[in-house]
Amino acid sequence: IKYFLLTAAISLVGYLIVIPLYSYWGAAWMTVISELLITIGAWLVIQQHVRLRIPWMIMGKLALASIIMAALAWQLAATLSVLPLIAVSAIVYMLSAMALRAISVTELKNLIKP
């Protein structure tokens, strides 16, 4: 809880400073910073109790699949409405992740299986 209280205090002070200066952009970026702090705090708590190893190579491949999806979505955003854009983006992400061997067909089936 100490990490979350620290994040709340930092966020509150941050919001009070940046919102008057930068309006909604300040609020948006302060939210990003507070979410990052919460993620770091959660990671520290998890690391104290569970020894997890992050597969960095797979994370890099998934990040690349995200970049591919985002680039295509950026190009298609002017021509597609939001629901088809989401569907196309999801398909492109899955295919990219599979092509980069970040996920396998078996792992994908396990995610879909009830």
Contacts in CASP RR format, 6 or more apart in sequence:
PFRMAT RR
TARGET T0000
AUTHOR 0000-0000-0000
METHOD contacts of the structure
MODEL  1
IKYFLLTAAISLVGYLIVIPLYSYWGAAWMTVISELLITIGAWLVIQQHV
RLRIPWMIMGKLALASIIMAALAWQLAATLSVLPLIAVSAIVYMLSAMAL
RAISVTELKNLIKP
3 37 0 8 1.000
3 38 0 8 1.000
3 40 0 8 1.000
3 41 0 8 1.000
3 42 0 8 1.000
3 44 0 8 1.000
3 45 0 8 1.000
4 38 0 8 1.000
4 41 0 8 1.000
6 37 0 8 1.000
7 34 0 8 1.000
7 37 0 8 1.000
7 38 0 8 1.000
7 41 0 8 1.000
10 33 0 8 1.000
10 34 0 8 1.000
10 37 0 8 1.000
11 30 0 8 1.000
11 31 0 8 1.000
11 33 0 8 1.000
11 34 0 8 1.000
11 37 0 8 1.000
14 30 0 8 1.000
15 27 0 8 1.000
15 30 0 8 1.000
18 26 0 8 1.000
18 27 0 8 1.000
18 29 0 8 1.000
18 30 0 8 1.000
19 26 0 8 1.000
19 27 0 8 1.000
19 30 0 8 1.000
22 29 0 8 1.000
46 52 0 8 1.000
58 102 0 8 1.000
60 102 0 8 1.000
61 97 0 8 1.000
61 100 0 8 1.000
61 101 0 8 1.000
61 102 0 8 1.000
62 97 0 8 1.000
62 102 0 8 1.000
62 103 0 8 1.000
64 96 0 8 1.000
64 100 0 8 1.000
65 93 0 8 1.000
65 96 0 8 1.000
65 97 0 8 1.000
65 100 0 8 1.000
65 102 0 8 1.000
66 93 0 8 1.000
68 92 0 8 1.000
68 93 0 8 1.000
68 96 0 8 1.000
69 89 0 8 1.000
69 92 0 8 1.000
69 93 0 8 1.000
69 96 0 8 1.000
72 88 0 8 1.000
72 89 0 8 1.000
72 92 0 8 1.000
73 85 0 8 1.000
73 88 0 8 1.000
73 89 0 8 1.000
73 92 0 8 1.000
76 85 0 8 1.000
76 88 0 8 1.000
77 85 0 8 1.000
80 88 0 8 1.000
94 103 0 8 1.000
94 108 0 8 1.000
97 103 0 8 1.000
98 104 0 8 1.000
98 105 0 8 1.000
98 108 0 8 1.000
END
